[in-house]
Amino acid sequence: MQCAWSARPDFCEPGLKPSAIASLRPNTYPKLLKARSDLQLRNLVFLDKHTQLVSLGHGSPGSTEIVQMKRHRIAAEFFGTFFLVFAGTGAMVINDQGGQITHLGVALVFGLVVLTLIYAFGEISGAHFNPAVTLAFAASKRFRKEEVLGYLLAQFAGGFAASGFLRVLFPSHASLGATIPSGSSMQSFLLEVVLTWFLMVVILRVSIGAREKRITAGLVVGAVIGLEALFAGPICGASMNPIRSIAPAVVSGQMSNLWIYLVAPILGAFLAIPTDQLLGPVPSNPSP
């Protein structure tokens, strides 16, 4: 059993029996290796930003490093979510001033900011920036449940900070980029479910497997977000992210149909888990 799912940090529950590990070197982070089955991990294990193993005994001097790395992950989720909401919804607000950005431009902004943030913060926190993604990773046992609350709080704080800043910059704007259905509520609900389902399936598939694939994960995920925003944005807003919708809606007071963007992305993300399982494990070296 392998503890890591990508180049991003993840955790193994204490007591599990992952693949054996290489011997630790003093003052270094040795790489996670395939080793002998007779070795077992008896203390907390996590991967640092270089997909390298750190093994720290309970109560050892390394507990300070654990706290610091948790702070780094929380900070990455806060700033990443801030920049995502600020750039994405900010593009919508600025486009409403005169239409210079256009719908195509807004879709590109969402895709490009996610792409950039994955490469900037992915090796620190895993680049979730989305409560639906965090909950789905935890449900699929690729992320420690003990870390979920901290990630969610950081994401909500970052999203609200971004919308609050946009309110300061554009005090007269009505919606601050909130997602508002242009058709029926059910139409937008179903669209959001399918959009997030597809997005989460892609995330689950590209976050494991060959290292070469993981390196391009930012391009793939950013492209999916830009694509879905491009074709579905005019109908439902193509949120796929609860905090992306909650923050501008609450700050602007445009909270009608907000339930769609709370329930649909989480439902879609959870539907991706059995879909990923049905597709089977990603081969390390897929056949041509």
GUVOLUM-576966 format. One record per residue (C-alpha): residue number from 1; y, z, x; residue in one letter. Coordinates in nm, 3 decimals, decimal comma. Example, Ala and Ser with C-alpha at 12.3 -4.5 7.8 and 13.67 -1.06 7.14 Angstrom:
BEGIN
+-----+---------+---------+---------+-----+
:   n :       v :       w :       u : res :
+-----+---------+---------+---------+-----+
:   1 :  -0,450 :   0,780 :   1,230 :   A :
:   2 :  -0,106 :   0,714 :   1,367 :   S :
+-----+---------+---------+---------+-----+
This chain:
BEGIN
+-----+---------+---------+---------+-----+
:   n :       v :       w :       u : res :
+-----+---------+---------+---------+-----+
:   1 :   0,000 :   0,000 :   0,000 :   M :
:   2 :   0,336 :  -0,101 :   0,144 :   Q :
:   3 :   0,633 :   0,130 :   0,094 :   C :
:   4 :   0,911 :  -0,125 :   0,126 :   A :
:   5 :   0,980 :  -0,408 :  -0,114 :   W :
:   6 :   1,245 :  -0,588 :   0,089 :   S :
:   7 :   1,491 :  -0,551 :   0,370 :   A :
:   8 :   1,666 :  -0,305 :   0,146 :   R :
:   9 :   1,598 :   0,069 :   0,151 :   P :
:  10 :   1,339 :   0,207 :  -0,082 :   D :
:  11 :   1,134 :   0,519 :  -0,099 :   F :
:  12 :   0,774 :   0,631 :  -0,111 :   C :
:  13 :   0,677 :   0,929 :  -0,318 :   E :
:  14 :   0,543 :   1,216 :  -0,106 :   P :
:  15 :   0,166 :   1,238 :  -0,137 :   G :
:  16 :   0,106 :   0,866 :  -0,170 :   L :
:  17 :  -0,119 :   0,690 :   0,079 :   K :
:  18 :   0,078 :   0,397 :   0,218 :   P :
:  19 :  -0,034 :   0,177 :   0,503 :   S :
:  20 :  -0,048 :   0,367 :   0,829 :   A :
:  21 :   0,255 :   0,367 :   1,047 :   I :
:  22 :   0,345 :   0,323 :   1,409 :   A :
:  23 :   0,405 :   0,629 :   1,621 :   S :
:  24 :   0,760 :   0,754 :   1,617 :   L :
:  25 :   0,966 :   0,721 :   1,932 :   R :
:  26 :   1,232 :   0,984 :   2,013 :   P :
:  27 :   1,580 :   0,892 :   1,890 :   N :
:  28 :   1,468 :   0,554 :   1,757 :   T :
:  29 :   1,370 :   0,397 :   1,427 :   Y :
:  30 :   1,035 :   0,227 :   1,496 :   P :
:  31 :   0,942 :  -0,068 :   1,279 :   K :
:  32 :   0,710 :  -0,030 :   0,988 :   L :
:  33 :   0,379 :  -0,182 :   1,090 :   L :
:  34 :   0,039 :  -0,249 :   0,941 :   K :
:  35 :  -0,179 :   0,014 :   1,103 :   A :
:  36 :  -0,508 :   0,189 :   1,058 :   R :
:  37 :  -0,622 :   0,309 :   0,719 :   S :
:  38 :  -0,711 :   0,655 :   0,849 :   D :
:  39 :  -0,346 :   0,748 :   0,900 :   L :
:  40 :  -0,156 :   0,901 :   0,609 :   Q :
:  41 :   0,207 :   0,982 :   0,554 :   L :
:  42 :   0,248 :   1,356 :   0,493 :   R :
:  43 :   0,621 :   1,388 :   0,479 :   N :
:  44 :   0,915 :   1,208 :   0,325 :   L :
:  45 :   0,940 :   0,846 :   0,432 :   V :
:  46 :   1,219 :   0,600 :   0,383 :   F :
:  47 :   1,339 :   0,276 :   0,536 :   L :
:  48 :   1,677 :   0,247 :   0,698 :   D :
:  49 :   1,907 :  -0,053 :   0,686 :   K :
:  50 :   1,697 :  -0,241 :   0,939 :   H :
:  51 :   1,371 :  -0,203 :   0,744 :   T :
:  52 :   1,262 :   0,049 :   1,001 :   Q :
:  53 :   1,078 :   0,371 :   0,946 :   L :
:  54 :   1,225 :   0,716 :   0,968 :   V :
:  55 :   0,986 :   1,004 :   0,919 :   S :
:  56 :   1,144 :   1,346 :   0,892 :   L :
:  57 :   0,954 :   1,668 :   0,830 :   G :
:  58 :   1,067 :   1,903 :   0,556 :   H :
:  59 :   1,328 :   2,140 :   0,688 :   G :
:  60 :   1,353 :   1,961 :   1,020 :   S :
:  61 :   1,686 :   1,877 :   1,192 :   P :
:  62 :   1,655 :   1,533 :   1,035 :   G :
:  63 :   1,754 :   1,668 :   0,693 :   S :
:  64 :   2,118 :   1,602 :   0,785 :   T :
:  65 :   2,039 :   1,235 :   0,838 :   E :
:  66 :   1,871 :   1,222 :   0,496 :   I :
:  67 :   2,185 :   1,357 :   0,329 :   V :
:  68 :   2,405 :   1,114 :   0,520 :   Q :
:  69 :   2,193 :   0,814 :   0,426 :   M :
:  70 :   2,200 :   0,918 :   0,061 :   K :
:  71 :   2,578 :   0,932 :   0,081 :   R :
:  72 :   2,584 :   0,587 :   0,236 :   H :
:  73 :   2,371 :   0,445 :  -0,045 :   R :
:  74 :   2,583 :   0,607 :  -0,315 :   I :
:  75 :   2,900 :   0,482 :  -0,148 :   A :
:  76 :   2,757 :   0,129 :  -0,124 :   A :
:  77 :   2,673 :   0,129 :  -0,494 :   E :
:  78 :   3,019 :   0,257 :  -0,584 :   F :
:  79 :   3,210 :   0,004 :  -0,375 :   F :
:  80 :   2,975 :  -0,281 :  -0,459 :   G :
:  81 :   3,010 :  -0,222 :  -0,833 :   T :
:  82 :   3,386 :  -0,183 :  -0,793 :   F :
:  83 :   3,420 :  -0,519 :  -0,618 :   F :
:  84 :   3,184 :  -0,689 :  -0,865 :   L :
:  85 :   3,378 :  -0,573 :  -1,173 :   V :
:  86 :   3,715 :  -0,617 :  -1,006 :   F :
:  87 :   3,651 :  -0,974 :  -0,890 :   A :
:  88 :   3,452 :  -1,093 :  -1,192 :   G :
:  89 :   3,657 :  -0,950 :  -1,475 :   T :
:  90 :   3,973 :  -0,992 :  -1,268 :   G :
:  91 :   3,906 :  -1,364 :  -1,254 :   A :
:  92 :   3,882 :  -1,367 :  -1,634 :   M :
:  93 :   4,209 :  -1,179 :  -1,669 :   V :
:  94 :   4,392 :  -1,407 :  -1,427 :   I :
:  95 :   4,247 :  -1,714 :  -1,596 :   N :
:  96 :   4,393 :  -1,592 :  -1,924 :   D :
:  97 :   4,740 :  -1,602 :  -1,764 :   Q :
:  98 :   4,739 :  -1,981 :  -1,744 :   G :
:  99 :   4,389 :  -2,120 :  -1,718 :   G :
: 100 :   4,411 :  -2,213 :  -1,351 :   Q :
: 101 :   4,073 :  -2,067 :  -1,260 :   I :
: 102 :   3,884 :  -2,231 :  -1,552 :   T :
: 103 :   3,548 :  -2,128 :  -1,690 :   H :
: 104 :   3,369 :  -2,296 :  -1,399 :   L :
: 105 :   3,579 :  -2,094 :  -1,158 :   G :
: 106 :   3,502 :  -1,766 :  -1,333 :   V :
: 107 :   3,128 :  -1,840 :  -1,319 :   A :
: 108 :   3,158 :  -1,919 :  -0,948 :   L :
: 109 :   3,347 :  -1,595 :  -0,884 :   V :
: 110 :   3,069 :  -1,388 :  -1,044 :   F :
: 111 :   2,800 :  -1,570 :  -0,848 :   G :
: 112 :   2,985 :  -1,563 :  -0,517 :   L :
: 113 :   3,084 :  -1,198 :  -0,535 :   V :
: 114 :   2,724 :  -1,094 :  -0,604 :   V :
: 115 :   2,601 :  -1,316 :  -0,319 :   L :
: 116 :   2,856 :  -1,161 :  -0,082 :   T :
: 117 :   2,782 :  -0,804 :  -0,189 :   L :
: 118 :   2,407 :  -0,845 :  -0,142 :   I :
: 119 :   2,459 :  -0,942 :   0,220 :   Y :
: 120 :   2,729 :  -0,681 :   0,275 :   A :
: 121 :   2,557 :  -0,380 :   0,115 :   F :
: 122 :   2,199 :  -0,486 :   0,049 :   G :
: 123 :   2,054 :  -0,320 :   0,356 :   E :
: 124 :   2,231 :   0,004 :   0,272 :   I :
: 125 :   2,155 :   0,058 :  -0,096 :   S :
: 126 :   1,948 :  -0,239 :  -0,208 :   G :
: 127 :   2,254 :  -0,393 :  -0,378 :   A :
: 128 :   2,176 :  -0,296 :  -0,737 :   H :
: 129 :   2,532 :  -0,269 :  -0,876 :   F :
: 130 :   2,372 :  -0,284 :  -1,221 :   N :
: 131 :   2,220 :   0,003 :  -1,422 :   P :
: 132 :   1,965 :  -0,233 :  -1,578 :   A :
: 133 :   1,843 :  -0,336 :  -1,232 :   V :
: 134 :   1,821 :   0,025 :  -1,112 :   T :
: 135 :   1,623 :   0,133 :  -1,418 :   L :
: 136 :   1,389 :  -0,166 :  -1,394 :   A :
: 137 :   1,321 :  -0,103 :  -1,023 :   F :
: 138 :   1,242 :   0,261 :  -1,102 :   A :
: 139 :   1,013 :   0,162 :  -1,390 :   A :
: 140 :   0,831 :  -0,086 :  -1,166 :   S :
: 141 :   0,785 :   0,189 :  -0,903 :   K :
: 142 :   0,993 :   0,009 :  -0,644 :   R :
: 143 :   1,260 :   0,275 :  -0,645 :   F :
: 144 :   1,239 :   0,653 :  -0,647 :   R :
: 145 :   1,318 :   0,804 :  -0,985 :   K :
: 146 :   1,494 :   1,094 :  -0,810 :   E :
: 147 :   1,758 :   0,848 :  -0,690 :   E :
: 148 :   1,830 :   0,688 :  -1,028 :   V :
: 149 :   2,094 :   0,931 :  -1,152 :   L :
: 150 :   2,299 :   0,908 :  -0,834 :   G :
: 151 :   2,294 :   0,530 :  -0,846 :   Y :
: 152 :   2,394 :   0,521 :  -1,213 :   L :
: 153 :   2,682 :   0,761 :  -1,159 :   L :
: 154 :   2,807 :   0,557 :  -0,863 :   A :
: 155 :   2,785 :   0,233 :  -1,062 :   Q :
: 156 :   2,972 :   0,377 :  -1,359 :   F :
: 157 :   3,238 :   0,530 :  -1,135 :   A :
: 158 :   3,286 :   0,201 :  -0,950 :   G :
: 159 :   3,305 :  -0,002 :  -1,269 :   G :
: 160 :   3,559 :   0,225 :  -1,435 :   F :
: 161 :   3,766 :   0,243 :  -1,117 :   A :
: 162 :   3,782 :  -0,137 :  -1,110 :   A :
: 163 :   3,881 :  -0,169 :  -1,476 :   S :
: 164 :   4,136 :   0,110 :  -1,437 :   G :
: 165 :   4,290 :  -0,071 :  -1,141 :   F :
: 166 :   4,304 :  -0,395 :  -1,340 :   L :
: 167 :   4,480 :  -0,207 :  -1,620 :   R :
: 168 :   4,745 :  -0,101 :  -1,368 :   V :
: 169 :   4,782 :  -0,459 :  -1,243 :   L :
: 170 :   4,780 :  -0,618 :  -1,590 :   F :
: 171 :   4,903 :  -0,352 :  -1,835 :   P :
: 172 :   4,953 :  -0,596 :  -2,123 :   S :
: 173 :   4,620 :  -0,774 :  -2,110 :   H :
: 174 :   4,418 :  -0,716 :  -2,426 :   A :
: 175 :   4,056 :  -0,710 :  -2,309 :   S :
: 176 :   4,052 :  -0,684 :  -1,926 :   L :
: 177 :   3,757 :  -0,924 :  -1,917 :   G :
: 178 :   3,541 :  -0,740 :  -2,170 :   A :
: 179 :   3,243 :  -0,934 :  -2,306 :   T :
: 180 :   3,303 :  -1,036 :  -2,668 :   I :
: 181 :   3,057 :  -1,254 :  -2,861 :   P :
: 182 :   3,196 :  -1,583 :  -2,983 :   S :
: 183 :   2,919 :  -1,624 :  -3,241 :   G :
: 184 :   2,696 :  -1,380 :  -3,426 :   S :
: 185 :   2,595 :  -1,047 :  -3,277 :   S :
: 186 :   2,226 :  -1,138 :  -3,291 :   M :
: 187 :   2,287 :  -1,467 :  -3,111 :   Q :
: 188 :   2,460 :  -1,288 :  -2,824 :   S :
: 189 :   2,200 :  -1,011 :  -2,821 :   F :
: 190 :   1,912 :  -1,255 :  -2,782 :   L :
: 191 :   2,098 :  -1,456 :  -2,520 :   L :
: 192 :   2,170 :  -1,143 :  -2,316 :   E :
: 193 :   1,804 :  -1,037 :  -2,334 :   V :
: 194 :   1,681 :  -1,374 :  -2,208 :   V :
: 195 :   1,950 :  -1,405 :  -1,941 :   L :
: 196 :   1,876 :  -1,060 :  -1,797 :   T :
: 197 :   1,501 :  -1,118 :  -1,826 :   W :
: 198 :   1,526 :  -1,432 :  -1,615 :   F :
: 199 :   1,763 :  -1,269 :  -1,366 :   L :
: 200 :   1,536 :  -0,966 :  -1,318 :   M :
: 201 :   1,226 :  -1,181 :  -1,278 :   V :
: 202 :   1,403 :  -1,369 :  -1,000 :   V :
: 203 :   1,513 :  -1,043 :  -0,834 :   I :
: 204 :   1,161 :  -0,903 :  -0,845 :   L :
: 205 :   1,012 :  -1,222 :  -0,700 :   R :
: 206 :   1,258 :  -1,277 :  -0,415 :   V :
: 207 :   1,276 :  -0,912 :  -0,308 :   S :
: 208 :   0,924 :  -0,915 :  -0,165 :   I :
: 209 :   0,710 :  -1,159 :   0,032 :   G :
: 210 :   0,791 :  -1,349 :   0,348 :   A :
: 211 :   1,091 :  -1,229 :   0,548 :   R :
: 212 :   1,241 :  -1,577 :   0,533 :   E :
: 213 :   1,249 :  -1,556 :   0,154 :   K :
: 214 :   1,412 :  -1,213 :   0,160 :   R :
: 215 :   1,686 :  -1,345 :   0,386 :   I :
: 216 :   1,780 :  -1,603 :   0,123 :   T :
: 217 :   1,762 :  -1,355 :  -0,166 :   A :
: 218 :   2,141 :  -1,326 :  -0,185 :   G :
: 219 :   2,178 :  -1,701 :  -0,227 :   L :
: 220 :   1,914 :  -1,715 :  -0,499 :   V :
: 221 :   2,039 :  -1,417 :  -0,701 :   V :
: 222 :   2,402 :  -1,527 :  -0,672 :   G :
: 223 :   2,307 :  -1,877 :  -0,784 :   A :
: 224 :   2,122 :  -1,746 :  -1,090 :   V :
: 225 :   2,418 :  -1,531 :  -1,195 :   I :
: 226 :   2,661 :  -1,820 :  -1,150 :   G :
: 227 :   2,431 :  -2,056 :  -1,340 :   L :
: 228 :   2,384 :  -1,822 :  -1,634 :   E :
: 229 :   2,754 :  -1,739 :  -1,651 :   A :
: 230 :   2,830 :  -2,111 :  -1,648 :   L :
: 231 :   2,619 :  -2,211 :  -1,946 :   F :
: 232 :   2,603 :  -1,890 :  -2,152 :   A :
: 233 :   2,940 :  -1,731 :  -2,074 :   G :
: 234 :   3,127 :  -1,907 :  -2,355 :   P :
: 235 :   2,884 :  -1,767 :  -2,615 :   I :
: 236 :   2,796 :  -1,412 :  -2,513 :   C :
: 237 :   2,991 :  -1,350 :  -2,192 :   G :
: 238 :   2,672 :  -1,357 :  -1,980 :   A :
: 239 :   2,707 :  -0,991 :  -1,887 :   S :
: 240 :   2,349 :  -0,906 :  -1,776 :   M :
: 241 :   2,496 :  -0,578 :  -1,657 :   N :
: 242 :   2,586 :  -0,281 :  -1,880 :   P :
: 243 :   2,863 :  -0,141 :  -1,660 :   I :
: 244 :   3,025 :  -0,485 :  -1,622 :   R :
: 245 :   3,077 :  -0,474 :  -2,001 :   S :
: 246 :   3,123 :  -0,102 :  -2,064 :   I :
: 247 :   3,407 :  -0,043 :  -1,818 :   A :
: 248 :   3,652 :  -0,311 :  -1,935 :   P :
: 249 :   3,561 :  -0,248 :  -2,300 :   A :
: 250 :   3,635 :   0,126 :  -2,283 :   V :
: 251 :   3,949 :   0,093 :  -2,070 :   V :
: 252 :   4,090 :  -0,182 :  -2,295 :   S :
: 253 :   3,967 :  -0,030 :  -2,621 :   G :
: 254 :   3,774 :  -0,347 :  -2,714 :   Q :
: 255 :   3,447 :  -0,176 :  -2,801 :   M :
: 256 :   3,325 :  -0,384 :  -3,093 :   S :
: 257 :   2,967 :  -0,505 :  -3,041 :   N :
: 258 :   2,943 :  -0,303 :  -2,720 :   L :
: 259 :   2,589 :  -0,199 :  -2,818 :   W :
: 260 :   2,474 :  -0,555 :  -2,740 :   I :
: 261 :   2,567 :  -0,517 :  -2,375 :   Y :
: 262 :   2,409 :  -0,174 :  -2,350 :   L :
: 263 :   2,073 :  -0,252 :  -2,506 :   V :
: 264 :   2,009 :  -0,621 :  -2,432 :   A :
: 265 :   2,038 :  -0,613 :  -2,049 :   P :
: 266 :   1,811 :  -0,309 :  -2,020 :   I :
: 267 :   1,557 :  -0,462 :  -2,258 :   L :
: 268 :   1,564 :  -0,791 :  -2,069 :   G :
: 269 :   1,524 :  -0,617 :  -1,733 :   A :
: 270 :   1,223 :  -0,422 :  -1,859 :   F :
: 271 :   1,064 :  -0,739 :  -1,997 :   L :
: 272 :   1,074 :  -0,878 :  -1,644 :   A :
: 273 :   0,833 :  -0,611 :  -1,519 :   I :
: 274 :   0,519 :  -0,731 :  -1,706 :   P :
: 275 :   0,627 :  -1,090 :  -1,640 :   T :
: 276 :   0,631 :  -1,021 :  -1,267 :   D :
: 277 :   0,291 :  -0,851 :  -1,292 :   Q :
: 278 :   0,151 :  -1,147 :  -1,484 :   L :
: 279 :   0,267 :  -1,382 :  -1,208 :   L :
: 280 :   0,078 :  -1,175 :  -0,952 :   G :
: 281 :   0,171 :  -1,065 :  -0,600 :   P :
: 282 :   0,399 :  -1,283 :  -0,394 :   V :
: 283 :   0,201 :  -1,434 :  -0,104 :   P :
: 284 :   0,339 :  -1,363 :   0,242 :   S :
: 285 :   0,278 :  -1,723 :   0,348 :   N :
: 286 :   0,267 :  -1,942 :   0,037 :   P :
: 287 :   0,073 :  -2,265 :   0,057 :   S :
: 288 :   0,281 :  -2,584 :   0,076 :   P :
+-----+---------+---------+---------+-----+
